Amino acid sequence: MITVLLIMLLALGLNIPLGYLRNRTRKLSARWFLYVHMSIPVIIVARVLSHTDFRYIPLFILAAVAGQYLGGKIELHL
């Protein structure tokens, strides 16, 4: 179960900066699609290497979507 939580944290953590970048590009552009899908291979490799059951995939998707959402809400005031 700890492995599932670690992969969820990985999915969330990878997608926060990608969601930030996605939010600053034109919707449905090539970069937009890249930022939405860039973390998927990393999450798949982590799941396969850890021998995590496929039943947990919806949790990983949920964590990735949450990261995209949170990243899109970030406002940097530099």
N, CA, C and O atoms as a CHARMM CRD file, in Angstrom:
* protein
*
  312
    1    1 MET  N      0.81500  -1.20000   0.00000 PROA 1      0.00000
    2    1 MET  CA     0.00000   0.00000   0.00000 PROA 1      0.00000
    3    1 MET  C      0.86200   1.27000   0.00000 PROA 1      0.00000
    4    1 MET  O      0.47700   2.29400  -0.56300 PROA 1      0.00000
    5    2 ILE  N      2.02700   1.18300   0.63800 PROA 2      0.00000
    6    2 ILE  CA     2.91400   2.34800   0.65200 PROA 2      0.00000
    7    2 ILE  C      3.40300   2.66200  -0.76700 PROA 2      0.00000
    8    2 ILE  O      3.62700   3.82200  -1.11200 PROA 2      0.00000
    9    3 THR  N      3.56600   1.62300  -1.57700 PROA 3      0.00000
   10    3 THR  CA     3.99100   1.81400  -2.96500 PROA 3      0.00000
   11    3 THR  C      2.94400   2.59400  -3.74600 PROA 3      0.00000
   12    3 THR  O      3.28100   3.46600  -4.54700 PROA 3      0.00000
   13    4 VAL  N      1.68300   2.28300  -3.51300 PROA 4      0.00000
   14    4 VAL  CA     0.59700   2.99200  -4.19300 PROA 4      0.00000
   15    4 VAL  C      0.62800   4.46900  -3.81300 PROA 4      0.00000
   16    4 VAL  O      0.48500   5.33800  -4.67300 PROA 4      0.00000
   17    5 LEU  N      0.81300   4.74900  -2.53800 PROA 5      0.00000
   18    5 LEU  CA     0.87100   6.14600  -2.08800 PROA 5      0.00000
   19    5 LEU  C      2.07600   6.87900  -2.68800 PROA 5      0.00000
   20    5 LEU  O      1.97600   8.04600  -3.06900 PROA 5      0.00000
   21    6 LEU  N      3.21300   6.18400  -2.76900 PROA 6      0.00000
   22    6 LEU  CA     4.39700   6.81600  -3.35500 PROA 6      0.00000
   23    6 LEU  C      4.19500   7.12700  -4.83600 PROA 6      0.00000
   24    6 LEU  O      4.60300   8.18700  -5.31000 PROA 6      0.00000
   25    7 ILE  N      3.57300   6.21300  -5.55900 PROA 7      0.00000
   26    7 ILE  CA     3.31900   6.47400  -6.98300 PROA 7      0.00000
   27    7 ILE  C      2.29600   7.59600  -7.13800 PROA 7      0.00000
   28    7 ILE  O      2.40400   8.41000  -8.05400 PROA 7      0.00000
   29    8 MET  N      1.30500   7.64300  -6.24800 PROA 8      0.00000
   30    8 MET  CA     0.34000   8.75400  -6.28600 PROA 8      0.00000
   31    8 MET  C      1.04300  10.08300  -6.03200 PROA 8      0.00000
   32    8 MET  O      0.75700  11.07400  -6.70400 PROA 8      0.00000
   33    9 LEU  N      1.96100  10.11200  -5.06800 PROA 9      0.00000
   34    9 LEU  CA     2.71600  11.33700  -4.80000 PROA 9      0.00000
   35    9 LEU  C      3.60300  11.70800  -5.98700 PROA 9      0.00000
   36    9 LEU  O      3.76100  12.88700  -6.30600 PROA 9      0.00000
   37   10 LEU  N      4.17500  10.70600  -6.63500 PROA 10     0.00000
   38   10 LEU  CA     4.96500  10.94900  -7.83800 PROA 10     0.00000
   39   10 LEU  C      4.09800  11.57600  -8.92400 PROA 10     0.00000
   40   10 LEU  O      4.49200  12.56100  -9.54900 PROA 10     0.00000
   41   11 ALA  N      2.91100  11.00100  -9.14800 PROA 11     0.00000
   42   11 ALA  CA     1.99900  11.52400 -10.17200 PROA 11     0.00000
   43   11 ALA  C      1.58300  12.95600  -9.84600 PROA 11     0.00000
   44   11 ALA  O      1.55600  13.81700 -10.72500 PROA 11     0.00000
   45   12 LEU  N      1.26000  13.20300  -8.58700 PROA 12     0.00000
   46   12 LEU  CA     0.86600  14.54700  -8.16700 PROA 12     0.00000
   47   12 LEU  C      2.02700  15.51700  -8.34400 PROA 12     0.00000
   48   12 LEU  O      1.86600  16.59300  -8.91900 PROA 12     0.00000
   49   13 GLY  N      3.20100  15.12800  -7.84500 PROA 13     0.00000
   50   13 GLY  CA     4.36800  16.00400  -7.90500 PROA 13     0.00000
   51   13 GLY  C      4.83400  16.32000  -9.31200 PROA 13     0.00000
   52   13 GLY  O      5.24700  17.44500  -9.59100 PROA 13     0.00000
   53   14 LEU  N      4.77400  15.34300 -10.19800 PROA 14     0.00000
   54   14 LEU  CA     5.16800  15.58800 -11.58300 PROA 14     0.00000
   55   14 LEU  C      4.19100  16.51200 -12.29100 PROA 14     0.00000
   56   14 LEU  O      4.59000  17.31100 -13.13800 PROA 14     0.00000
   57   15 ASN  N      2.93200  16.40700 -11.95300 PROA 15     0.00000
   58   15 ASN  CA     1.91500  17.13800 -12.70000 PROA 15     0.00000
   59   15 ASN  C      1.66800  18.55700 -12.20600 PROA 15     0.00000
   60   15 ASN  O      1.03500  19.33900 -12.91600 PROA 15     0.00000
   61   16 ILE  N      2.13300  18.91300 -11.03600 PROA 16     0.00000
   62   16 ILE  CA     1.95600  20.30400 -10.58200 PROA 16     0.00000
   63   16 ILE  C      2.71100  21.27600 -11.49300 PROA 16     0.00000
   64   16 ILE  O      2.10600  22.23200 -11.97600 PROA 16     0.00000
   65   17 PRO  N      4.01700  21.07000 -11.74800 PROA 17     0.00000
   66   17 PRO  CA     4.68000  22.01100 -12.66800 PROA 17     0.00000
   67   17 PRO  C      4.16500  21.88700 -14.10000 PROA 17     0.00000
   68   17 PRO  O      4.11600  22.87900 -14.82800 PROA 17     0.00000
   69   18 LEU  N      3.78100  20.68200 -14.50900 PROA 18     0.00000
   70   18 LEU  CA     3.23800  20.52300 -15.86300 PROA 18     0.00000
   71   18 LEU  C      1.88900  21.22500 -15.99800 PROA 18     0.00000
   72   18 LEU  O      1.58100  21.78200 -17.05200 PROA 18     0.00000
   73   19 GLY  N      1.09000  21.20100 -14.94400 PROA 19     0.00000
   74   19 GLY  CA    -0.18300  21.91900 -14.96200 PROA 19     0.00000
   75   19 GLY  C      0.02800  23.41900 -15.01800 PROA 19     0.00000
   76   19 GLY  O     -0.73400  24.13600 -15.66700 PROA 19     0.00000
   77   20 TYR  N      1.06300  23.89300 -14.33800 PROA 20     0.00000
   78   20 TYR  CA     1.39500  25.31600 -14.39200 PROA 20     0.00000
   79   20 TYR  C      1.74800  25.71200 -15.82100 PROA 20     0.00000
   80   20 TYR  O      1.25700  26.71700 -16.33500 PROA 20     0.00000
   81   21 LEU  N      2.60700  24.91100 -16.46000 PROA 21     0.00000
   82   21 LEU  CA     3.00500  25.20500 -17.83500 PROA 21     0.00000
   83   21 LEU  C      1.83300  25.07300 -18.80300 PROA 21     0.00000
   84   21 LEU  O      1.67200  25.89000 -19.71000 PROA 21     0.00000
   85   22 ARG  N      1.01900  24.04300 -18.60600 PROA 22     0.00000
   86   22 ARG  CA    -0.14800  23.82300 -19.47100 PROA 22     0.00000
   87   22 ARG  C     -1.09100  25.01800 -19.42600 PROA 22     0.00000
   88   22 ARG  O     -1.63700  25.42700 -20.45000 PROA 22     0.00000
   89   23 ASN  N     -1.27700  25.56800 -18.24600 PROA 23     0.00000
   90   23 ASN  CA    -2.20800  26.67400 -18.07300 PROA 23     0.00000
   91   23 ASN  C     -1.74300  27.93500 -18.79200 PROA 23     0.00000
   92   23 ASN  O     -2.54400  28.83700 -19.03600 PROA 23     0.00000
   93   24 ARG  N     -0.46500  28.00800 -19.13200 PROA 24     0.00000
   94   24 ARG  CA     0.07800  29.19400 -19.78400 PROA 24     0.00000
   95   24 ARG  C      0.29600  29.00900 -21.27700 PROA 24     0.00000
   96   24 ARG  O      0.97700  29.81300 -21.91300 PROA 24     0.00000
   97   25 THR  N     -0.27900  27.95600 -21.83500 PROA 25     0.00000
   98   25 THR  CA    -0.19200  27.74100 -23.28000 PROA 25     0.00000
   99   25 THR  C     -1.59000  27.77800 -23.88100 PROA 25     0.00000
  100   25 THR  O     -2.59400  27.69200 -23.17300 PROA 25     0.00000
  101   26 ARG  N     -1.63200  27.90600 -25.18300 PROA 26     0.00000
  102   26 ARG  CA    -2.91100  27.93800 -25.89200 PROA 26     0.00000
  103   26 ARG  C     -3.57200  26.56500 -25.77800 PROA 26     0.00000
  104   26 ARG  O     -2.93900  25.53900 -26.02400 PROA 26     0.00000
  105   27 LYS  N     -4.84500  26.56000 -25.40500 PROA 27     0.00000
  106   27 LYS  CA    -5.57900  25.31200 -25.20300 PROA 27     0.00000
  107   27 LYS  C     -5.60500  24.48500 -26.49200 PROA 27     0.00000
  108   27 LYS  O     -5.82900  25.01300 -27.58200 PROA 27     0.00000
  109   28 LEU  N     -5.37400  23.19000 -26.34300 PROA 28     0.00000
  110   28 LEU  CA    -5.37400  22.19900 -27.40700 PROA 28     0.00000
  111   28 LEU  C     -4.23400  22.36200 -28.40300 PROA 28     0.00000
  112   28 LEU  O     -4.28000  21.79700 -29.49600 PROA 28     0.00000
  113   29 SER  N     -3.21400  23.12700 -28.03700 PROA 29     0.00000
  114   29 SER  CA    -2.02200  23.23900 -28.88100 PROA 29     0.00000
  115   29 SER  C     -1.12900  22.01600 -28.64300 PROA 29     0.00000
  116   29 SER  O     -1.39900  21.19900 -27.76300 PROA 29     0.00000
  117   30 ALA  N     -0.07600  21.90500 -29.43200 PROA 30     0.00000
  118   30 ALA  CA     0.84600  20.77400 -29.28100 PROA 30     0.00000
  119   30 ALA  C      1.50600  20.78300 -27.90200 PROA 30     0.00000
  120   30 ALA  O      1.64100  19.73400 -27.27100 PROA 30     0.00000
  121   31 ARG  N      1.91300  21.95100 -27.43800 PROA 31     0.00000
  122   31 ARG  CA     2.53200  22.03600 -26.10500 PROA 31     0.00000
  123   31 ARG  C      1.52800  21.69300 -25.01200 PROA 31     0.00000
  124   31 ARG  O      1.88400  21.04500 -24.02700 PROA 31     0.00000
  125   32 TRP  N      0.29000  22.11400 -25.17300 PROA 32     0.00000
  126   32 TRP  CA    -0.76200  21.80500 -24.20200 PROA 32     0.00000
  127   32 TRP  C     -0.88700  20.29000 -24.05500 PROA 32     0.00000
  128   32 TRP  O     -0.91000  19.77700 -22.93600 PROA 32     0.00000
  129   33 PHE  N     -0.96900  19.56600 -25.18300 PROA 33     0.00000
  130   33 PHE  CA    -1.05800  18.10700 -25.14100 PROA 33     0.00000
  131   33 PHE  C      0.20200  17.49100 -24.53900 PROA 33     0.00000
  132   33 PHE  O      0.12200  16.51300 -23.79600 PROA 33     0.00000
  133   34 LEU  N      1.35000  18.05400 -24.85500 PROA 34     0.00000
  134   34 LEU  CA     2.60400  17.55000 -24.29800 PROA 34     0.00000
  135   34 LEU  C      2.59900  17.66200 -22.77200 PROA 34     0.00000
  136   34 LEU  O      2.94600  16.70700 -22.07800 PROA 34     0.00000
  137   35 TYR  N      2.20700  18.82500 -22.25300 PROA 35     0.00000
  138   35 TYR  CA     2.19500  19.03200 -20.80900 PROA 35     0.00000
  139   35 TYR  C      1.17200  18.13600 -20.10900 PROA 35     0.00000
  140   35 TYR  O      1.39600  17.71100 -18.97600 PROA 35     0.00000
  141   36 VAL  N      0.06400  17.85200 -20.76600 PROA 36     0.00000
  142   36 VAL  CA    -0.95900  16.99200 -20.17300 PROA 36     0.00000
  143   36 VAL  C     -0.47300  15.54100 -20.10400 PROA 36     0.00000
  144   36 VAL  O     -0.76500  14.83500 -19.13900 PROA 36     0.00000
  145   37 HSD  N      0.26400  15.09500 -21.12100 PROA 37     0.00000
  146   37 HSD  CA     0.59900  13.67600 -21.22900 PROA 37     0.00000
  147   37 HSD  C      2.04300  13.32900 -20.88200 PROA 37     0.00000
  148   37 HSD  O      2.39400  12.14900 -20.86600 PROA 37     0.00000
  149   38 MET  N      2.87200  14.29800 -20.61100 PROA 38     0.00000
  150   38 MET  CA     4.29800  14.05000 -20.40500 PROA 38     0.00000
  151   38 MET  C      4.59400  13.12200 -19.22200 PROA 38     0.00000
  152   38 MET  O      5.56000  12.36200 -19.27900 PROA 38     0.00000
  153   39 SER  N      3.81300  13.16200 -18.18200 PROA 39     0.00000
  154   39 SER  CA     4.09900  12.36100 -16.98500 PROA 39     0.00000
  155   39 SER  C      3.62800  10.91000 -17.10100 PROA 39     0.00000
  156   39 SER  O      4.02300  10.07100 -16.29200 PROA 39     0.00000
  157   40 ILE  N      2.80500  10.60800 -18.07800 PROA 40     0.00000
  158   40 ILE  CA     2.21300   9.27100 -18.17300 PROA 40     0.00000
  159   40 ILE  C      3.26700   8.17300 -18.30100 PROA 40     0.00000
  160   40 ILE  O      3.17100   7.18100 -17.57700 PROA 40     0.00000
  161   41 PRO  N      4.27200   8.28900 -19.18100 PROA 41     0.00000
  162   41 PRO  CA     5.27000   7.21000 -19.25500 PROA 41     0.00000
  163   41 PRO  C      6.01600   6.98000 -17.94000 PROA 41     0.00000
  164   41 PRO  O      6.31900   5.83900 -17.59000 PROA 41     0.00000
  165   42 VAL  N      6.31100   8.04900 -17.21700 PROA 42     0.00000
  166   42 VAL  CA     7.01400   7.91300 -15.93800 PROA 42     0.00000
  167   42 VAL  C      6.15100   7.15100 -14.93400 PROA 42     0.00000
  168   42 VAL  O      6.64400   6.28100 -14.21600 PROA 42     0.00000
  169   43 ILE  N      4.87000   7.47900 -14.88900 PROA 43     0.00000
  170   43 ILE  CA     3.95800   6.81000 -13.96300 PROA 43     0.00000
  171   43 ILE  C      3.79600   5.33900 -14.34200 PROA 43     0.00000
  172   43 ILE  O      3.75400   4.47100 -13.47000 PROA 43     0.00000
  173   44 ILE  N      3.70700   5.06200 -15.63900 PROA 44     0.00000
  174   44 ILE  CA     3.58400   3.67200 -16.09500 PROA 44     0.00000
  175   44 ILE  C      4.82200   2.87300 -15.70600 PROA 44     0.00000
  176   44 ILE  O      4.70100   1.75800 -15.19900 PROA 44     0.00000
  177   45 VAL  N      6.00300   3.42300 -15.93600 PROA 45     0.00000
  178   45 VAL  CA     7.24200   2.72600 -15.58300 PROA 45     0.00000
  179   45 VAL  C      7.30200   2.47700 -14.07900 PROA 45     0.00000
  180   45 VAL  O      7.68600   1.39000 -13.64900 PROA 45     0.00000
  181   46 ALA  N      6.92800   3.46800 -13.27900 PROA 46     0.00000
  182   46 ALA  CA     6.93200   3.29400 -11.82500 PROA 46     0.00000
  183   46 ALA  C      5.97000   2.18300 -11.40700 PROA 46     0.00000
  184   46 ALA  O      6.29300   1.38800 -10.52400 PROA 46     0.00000
  185   47 ARG  N      4.79800   2.12000 -12.02900 PROA 47     0.00000
  186   47 ARG  CA     3.82700   1.08600 -11.68900 PROA 47     0.00000
  187   47 ARG  C      4.33400  -0.28900 -12.08800 PROA 47     0.00000
  188   47 ARG  O      4.22200  -1.24000 -11.31500 PROA 47     0.00000
  189   48 VAL  N      4.88800  -0.40200 -13.27800 PROA 48     0.00000
  190   48 VAL  CA     5.36400  -1.70600 -13.76100 PROA 48     0.00000
  191   48 VAL  C      6.56200  -2.18500 -12.94400 PROA 48     0.00000
  192   48 VAL  O      6.60900  -3.34900 -12.54600 PROA 48     0.00000
  193   49 LEU  N      7.52600  -1.30700 -12.69200 PROA 49     0.00000
  194   49 LEU  CA     8.71000  -1.70400 -11.93600 PROA 49     0.00000
  195   49 LEU  C      8.38200  -2.08300 -10.49100 PROA 49     0.00000
  196   49 LEU  O      9.07300  -2.91400  -9.90100 PROA 49     0.00000
  197   50 SER  N      7.34400  -1.48800  -9.92200 PROA 50     0.00000
  198   50 SER  CA     6.96200  -1.79700  -8.54500 PROA 50     0.00000
  199   50 SER  C      5.96200  -2.95200  -8.46700 PROA 50     0.00000
  200   50 SER  O      5.54300  -3.34200  -7.37700 PROA 50     0.00000
  201   51 HSD  N      5.58100  -3.50000  -9.62800 PROA 51     0.00000
  202   51 HSD  CA     4.62700  -4.62100  -9.69000 PROA 51     0.00000
  203   51 HSD  C      3.30400  -4.27700  -9.01200 PROA 51     0.00000
  204   51 HSD  O      2.68500  -5.12500  -8.36900 PROA 51     0.00000
  205   52 THR  N      2.88100  -3.03000  -9.16200 PROA 52     0.00000
  206   52 THR  CA     1.61300  -2.58700  -8.59800 PROA 52     0.00000
  207   52 THR  C      0.47800  -3.04700  -9.50400 PROA 52     0.00000
  208   52 THR  O      0.56500  -2.93800 -10.72700 PROA 52     0.00000
  209   53 ASP  N     -0.57700  -3.55800  -8.90100 PROA 53     0.00000
  210   53 ASP  CA    -1.71600  -4.09400  -9.63600 PROA 53     0.00000
  211   53 ASP  C     -2.39600  -3.00700 -10.46600 PROA 53     0.00000
  212   53 ASP  O     -2.41800  -1.83800 -10.08100 PROA 53     0.00000
  213   54 PHE  N     -2.94200  -3.40600 -11.59600 PROA 54     0.00000
  214   54 PHE  CA    -3.60400  -2.46600 -12.50100 PROA 54     0.00000
  215   54 PHE  C     -4.85500  -1.84500 -11.88400 PROA 54     0.00000
  216   54 PHE  O     -5.33200  -0.82100 -12.37200 PROA 54     0.00000
  217   55 ARG  N     -5.39300  -2.43800 -10.83000 PROA 55     0.00000
  218   55 ARG  CA    -6.59000  -1.89700 -10.18000 PROA 55     0.00000
  219   55 ARG  C     -6.35600  -0.52500  -9.56000 PROA 55     0.00000
  220   55 ARG  O     -7.31300   0.19700  -9.27700 PROA 55     0.00000
  221   56 TYR  N     -5.09300  -0.15700  -9.34700 PROA 56     0.00000
  222   56 TYR  CA    -4.77900   1.13500  -8.73600 PROA 56     0.00000
  223   56 TYR  C     -4.62000   2.26300  -9.76500 PROA 56     0.00000
  224   56 TYR  O     -4.43000   3.42100  -9.39300 PROA 56     0.00000
  225   57 ILE  N     -4.69600   1.92700 -11.03200 PROA 57     0.00000
  226   57 ILE  CA    -4.52400   2.94200 -12.08100 PROA 57     0.00000
  227   57 ILE  C     -5.48800   4.12400 -11.91100 PROA 57     0.00000
  228   57 ILE  O     -5.05600   5.26100 -12.09700 PROA 57     0.00000
  229   58 PRO  N     -6.76900   3.92000 -11.56900 PROA 58     0.00000
  230   58 PRO  CA    -7.64500   5.08700 -11.36900 PROA 58     0.00000
  231   58 PRO  C     -7.13900   6.04300 -10.28300 PROA 58     0.00000
  232   58 PRO  O     -7.33800   7.25300 -10.38900 PROA 58     0.00000
  233   59 LEU  N     -6.49600   5.52100  -9.25300 PROA 59     0.00000
  234   59 LEU  CA    -5.93700   6.39500  -8.21600 PROA 59     0.00000
  235   59 LEU  C     -4.77500   7.22000  -8.76800 PROA 59     0.00000
  236   59 LEU  O     -4.62000   8.39100  -8.42200 PROA 59     0.00000
  237   60 PHE  N     -3.96600   6.60800  -9.62000 PROA 60     0.00000
  238   60 PHE  CA    -2.84100   7.33300 -10.21900 PROA 60     0.00000
  239   60 PHE  C     -3.34200   8.41400 -11.17200 PROA 60     0.00000
  240   60 PHE  O     -2.77900   9.50700 -11.23800 PROA 60     0.00000
  241   61 ILE  N     -4.39100   8.10300 -11.89800 PROA 61     0.00000
  242   61 ILE  CA    -4.99300   9.09600 -12.79400 PROA 61     0.00000
  243   61 ILE  C     -5.57000  10.25100 -11.98300 PROA 61     0.00000
  244   61 ILE  O     -5.40100  11.41600 -12.34500 PROA 61     0.00000
  245   62 LEU  N     -6.24400   9.93000 -10.89800 PROA 62     0.00000
  246   62 LEU  CA    -6.81600  10.96300 -10.03100 PROA 62     0.00000
  247   62 LEU  C     -5.72700  11.87800  -9.48500 PROA 62     0.00000
  248   62 LEU  O     -5.89300  13.09800  -9.45400 PROA 62     0.00000
  249   63 ALA  N     -4.61200  11.29000  -9.05300 PROA 63     0.00000
  250   63 ALA  CA    -3.50500  12.09400  -8.52700 PROA 63     0.00000
  251   63 ALA  C     -2.90800  12.97200  -9.62300 PROA 63     0.00000
  252   63 ALA  O     -2.55800  14.12400  -9.36700 PROA 63     0.00000
  253   64 ALA  N     -2.78800  12.44400 -10.83400 PROA 64     0.00000
  254   64 ALA  CA    -2.23500  13.22500 -11.95000 PROA 64     0.00000
  255   64 ALA  C     -3.15700  14.38700 -12.31000 PROA 64     0.00000
  256   64 ALA  O     -2.69400  15.50300 -12.54800 PROA 64     0.00000
  257   65 VAL  N     -4.45300  14.12300 -12.34700 PROA 65     0.00000
  258   65 VAL  CA    -5.42200  15.18500 -12.65800 PROA 65     0.00000
  259   65 VAL  C     -5.41000  16.24500 -11.55900 PROA 65     0.00000
  260   65 VAL  O     -5.49100  17.43900 -11.84600 PROA 65     0.00000
  261   66 ALA  N     -5.31000  15.81400 -10.30700 PROA 66     0.00000
  262   66 ALA  CA    -5.24200  16.77400  -9.20300 PROA 66     0.00000
  263   66 ALA  C     -3.99500  17.64200  -9.31900 PROA 66     0.00000
  264   66 ALA  O     -4.04600  18.84200  -9.05200 PROA 66     0.00000
  265   67 GLY  N     -2.87100  17.04000  -9.71900 PROA 67     0.00000
  266   67 GLY  CA    -1.64300  17.81500  -9.91700 PROA 67     0.00000
  267   67 GLY  C     -1.78700  18.81800 -11.04100 PROA 67     0.00000
  268   67 GLY  O     -1.33300  19.95500 -10.92000 PROA 67     0.00000
  269   68 GLN  N     -2.41700  18.40900 -12.13800 PROA 68     0.00000
  270   68 GLN  CA    -2.66000  19.33600 -13.24800 PROA 68     0.00000
  271   68 GLN  C     -3.53800  20.49400 -12.78100 PROA 68     0.00000
  272   68 GLN  O     -3.27400  21.65100 -13.10800 PROA 68     0.00000
  273   69 TYR  N     -4.57200  20.18300 -12.02200 PROA 69     0.00000
  274   69 TYR  CA    -5.48600  21.21500 -11.53500 PROA 69     0.00000
  275   69 TYR  C     -4.75300  22.18400 -10.59400 PROA 69     0.00000
  276   69 TYR  O     -4.84600  23.40200 -10.74800 PROA 69     0.00000
  277   70 LEU  N     -4.03200  21.63100  -9.62800 PROA 70     0.00000
  278   70 LEU  CA    -3.31600  22.48300  -8.67400 PROA 70     0.00000
  279   70 LEU  C     -2.26000  23.33100  -9.37700 PROA 70     0.00000
  280   70 LEU  O     -2.10200  24.51300  -9.06900 PROA 70     0.00000
  281   71 GLY  N     -1.54400  22.73400 -10.31100 PROA 71     0.00000
  282   71 GLY  CA    -0.53300  23.48200 -11.05700 PROA 71     0.00000
  283   71 GLY  C     -1.13700  24.60800 -11.87300 PROA 71     0.00000
  284   71 GLY  O     -0.52800  25.66700 -12.01900 PROA 71     0.00000
  285   72 GLY  N     -2.32900  24.38700 -12.40600 PROA 72     0.00000
  286   72 GLY  CA    -3.01200  25.42700 -13.17400 PROA 72     0.00000
  287   72 GLY  C     -3.48000  26.58300 -12.32000 PROA 72     0.00000
  288   72 GLY  O     -3.69700  27.68400 -12.82500 PROA 72     0.00000
  289   73 LYS  N     -3.63700  26.34000 -11.02000 PROA 73     0.00000
  290   73 LYS  CA    -4.09500  27.39100 -10.11300 PROA 73     0.00000
  291   73 LYS  C     -2.96000  28.21500  -9.52400 PROA 73     0.00000
  292   73 LYS  O     -3.20800  29.21800  -8.85500 PROA 73     0.00000
  293   74 ILE  N     -1.73300  27.81000  -9.76000 PROA 74     0.00000
  294   74 ILE  CA    -0.57800  28.53200  -9.20000 PROA 74     0.00000
  295   74 ILE  C     -0.41200  29.87200  -9.89700 PROA 74     0.00000
  296   74 ILE  O     -0.41700  29.95200 -11.12500 PROA 74     0.00000
  297   75 GLU  N     -0.26600  30.89900  -9.11600 PROA 75     0.00000
  298   75 GLU  CA     0.00500  32.24800  -9.62000 PROA 75     0.00000
  299   75 GLU  C      1.34300  32.69100  -9.03900 PROA 75     0.00000
  300   75 GLU  O      1.46800  32.86400  -7.82700 PROA 75     0.00000
  301   76 LEU  N      2.32300  32.87000  -9.88400 PROA 76     0.00000
  302   76 LEU  CA     3.63700  33.32900  -9.42100 PROA 76     0.00000
  303   76 LEU  C      3.71500  34.83400  -9.57000 PROA 76     0.00000
  304   76 LEU  O      3.43900  35.38800 -10.63400 PROA 76     0.00000
  305   77 HSD  N      4.09200  35.48000  -8.49300 PROA 77     0.00000
  306   77 HSD  CA     4.25600  36.92900  -8.48100 PROA 77     0.00000
  307   77 HSD  C      5.73900  37.22600  -8.27700 PROA 77     0.00000
  308   77 HSD  O      6.21300  37.38500  -7.15200 PROA 77     0.00000
  309   78 LEU  N      6.45000  37.29400  -9.38700 PROA 78     0.00000
  310   78 LEU  CA     7.90800  37.51800  -9.30000 PROA 78     0.00000
  311   78 LEU  C      8.24700  38.95900  -9.58500 PROA 78     0.00000
  312   78 LEU  O      9.41900  39.33400  -9.55800 PROA 78     0.00000
